[in-house]
Every structure is written in structure tokens, then in C-alpha cells.
Amino acid sequence: QVQLVESGGGLVQAGGSLTVSCVTSGRTFSSYAMGWFRQAPGKEREFVARISARSWRGYTTSYADSVKGRFTISRDNTKNTVYLQMNTLKPEDTAVYYCAASTGTVVTDTPSGYDYWGQGTQVTVSS
């Protein structure tokens, strides 16, 4: 079974940066599309970013409008790790950040499109 473990969350001041990581078990990490979602108190889990599985064309990334231009998703297949670099953080970015893996061939921006989830890591942005 695929297991995902997030790390790197913490407290950061508004305008600062933080990188969260997600290590994924298994031998086929490179074949997974990976996503980052976040959930704030009282809110539904929402899409943040995703990155496609490896292909000859390279990786395809997508971002929620709220983070586009500030966040960057990347992956290192040699380490079975996906990263989310978060820059120019805002208090509104405060949430538990979850990584997710999709074993299918279609990437999606909805939680239902992902098969495995980590436990989340808290990111708190202070004003």
C-alpha cells in the first residue's frame, strides 16, 4: 500500500516562505500524479497544486488561482518526494496541508481523484 508522510510545516510570518515535503512509499512513485491540498478549520479540503507523472514531455503542473505565482510544486523521483514551495505567504494560507497520490492516468483538481493521502502538516501564517 502507498503511504504518504508530510513534513516541513510550521509557523511563518506573512510574506515569508516555507517548503513542505511529502515522502511516498512504493516503487512506482514516478508513475503517480501528485497533488497538494489544504484544509482550514471549518472549510472543505481544497486543491492547491498538482504535478503530473513523468512523461517524455516532462512534468505538467497546475495551481489554484489563489496560489498561482506564489507556490511551486516539484518532485524528486529519486527520493520519492514531492515538494510544495510556498512563497509570499498570507494568513489565508493557514491550513493543514495534505499531499495525495493518484495512481490513475488522469490528473484532477478534486480530492476524489486521488487514491492515497498523507496525514497532513500544519502551516500557520501569522500577520
VMD Tcl script that draws the C-alpha trace (Angstrom):
set ca {
  {0.00 0.00 0.00}
  {1.07 3.52 -0.69}
  {1.81 5.67 2.32}
  {2.48 9.37 2.30}
  {4.13 11.36 5.05}
  {4.19 15.14 5.01}
  {6.70 17.27 6.82}
  {8.03 20.78 6.93}
  {5.02 22.60 8.25}
  {5.34 25.26 10.85}
  {4.83 28.87 11.71}
  {5.91 31.57 9.32}
  {5.29 35.27 9.10}
  {3.21 36.74 6.33}
  {5.36 37.40 3.33}
  {7.72 34.63 4.24}
  {8.29 31.28 2.67}
  {8.07 27.67 3.64}
  {8.52 24.36 1.89}
  {6.55 21.30 2.79}
  {7.56 17.85 1.66}
  {5.85 14.55 1.17}
  {7.64 11.24 1.06}
  {5.74 8.47 -0.66}
  {6.33 4.78 -0.25}
  {6.45 2.30 -3.06}
  {8.43 1.54 -6.13}
  {6.20 3.33 -8.60}
  {6.24 6.86 -7.26}
  {7.30 8.23 -10.61}
  {4.08 6.95 -12.15}
  {1.84 8.83 -9.72}
  {0.36 12.18 -10.27}
  {0.81 14.07 -7.04}
  {-1.28 16.78 -5.53}
  {-1.29 19.16 -2.63}
  {-4.50 20.09 -0.89}
  {-5.21 22.13 2.17}
  {-7.95 22.37 4.70}
  {-8.60 25.26 7.02}
  {-10.82 24.99 10.10}
  {-14.46 24.83 9.12}
  {-13.62 24.60 5.45}
  {-13.64 21.87 2.88}
  {-10.43 20.43 1.62}
  {-9.34 22.42 -1.39}
  {-6.96 21.93 -4.23}
  {-3.66 23.75 -4.10}
  {-1.37 22.28 -6.72}
  {-0.62 19.16 -8.67}
  {2.14 17.72 -10.75}
  {1.86 15.01 -13.32}
  {3.67 11.74 -13.50}
  {6.82 11.62 -15.53}
  {6.50 11.59 -19.26}
  {8.75 12.27 -22.16}
  {7.27 15.73 -22.35}
  {8.29 16.44 -18.80}
  {6.06 17.37 -15.92}
  {2.85 19.32 -16.08}
  {1.84 21.43 -13.13}
  {-1.34 23.19 -12.18}
  {-2.22 25.59 -9.39}
  {-5.24 27.01 -7.72}
  {-5.79 30.63 -8.62}
  {-5.29 31.62 -5.03}
  {-1.70 30.39 -5.00}
  {-0.64 30.76 -8.60}
  {2.56 32.71 -8.87}
  {3.40 32.15 -5.22}
  {3.57 28.38 -4.83}
  {5.65 25.91 -6.77}
  {5.15 22.18 -6.80}
  {8.02 19.91 -7.73}
  {9.10 16.34 -7.32}
  {12.24 14.32 -6.95}
  {11.61 10.81 -8.11}
  {14.95 9.60 -6.78}
  {13.70 10.43 -3.30}
  {10.03 9.58 -3.76}
  {9.30 13.09 -2.65}
  {7.03 15.86 -3.77}
  {7.54 19.41 -2.56}
  {5.47 22.50 -2.27}
  {7.47 25.68 -2.11}
  {5.30 28.42 -0.71}
  {6.39 32.00 -1.12}
  {4.81 35.29 -0.19}
  {2.65 33.51 2.30}
  {-0.55 35.08 3.51}
  {-2.56 34.43 6.65}
  {-5.22 32.99 4.36}
  {-2.79 30.20 3.51}
  {-3.05 28.87 7.04}
  {-4.29 25.31 6.87}
  {-3.35 21.71 7.20}
  {-1.59 20.77 4.00}
  {-2.09 17.30 2.63}
  {-0.30 15.53 -0.13}
  {-2.09 12.99 -2.24}
  {-1.22 10.46 -4.88}
  {-3.19 9.40 -7.88}
  {-2.48 6.04 -9.42}
  {-4.72 6.71 -12.38}
  {-3.84 8.18 -15.71}
  {-5.95 11.29 -15.36}
  {-4.90 14.11 -13.12}
  {-7.56 16.05 -11.32}
  {-8.11 19.02 -9.06}
  {-10.67 17.27 -6.90}
  {-9.92 15.19 -3.81}
  {-11.95 12.32 -5.20}
  {-9.42 11.91 -7.95}
  {-6.69 10.84 -5.56}
  {-6.20 7.41 -4.10}
  {-3.82 7.93 -1.19}
  {-3.43 10.68 1.35}
  {-0.99 11.73 3.97}
  {-1.90 12.82 7.47}
  {-1.18 16.45 6.79}
  {1.19 19.05 8.12}
  {0.12 22.28 9.73}
  {1.13 25.54 8.12}
  {0.36 28.66 10.08}
  {0.98 32.10 8.65}
  {0.98 34.94 11.13}
  {0.17 38.52 10.29}
}
mol new
graphics top color blue
foreach p $ca { graphics top sphere $p radius 0.5 }
foreach p [lrange $ca 0 end-1] q [lrange $ca 1 end] { graphics top cylinder $p $q radius 0.2 }
display resetview
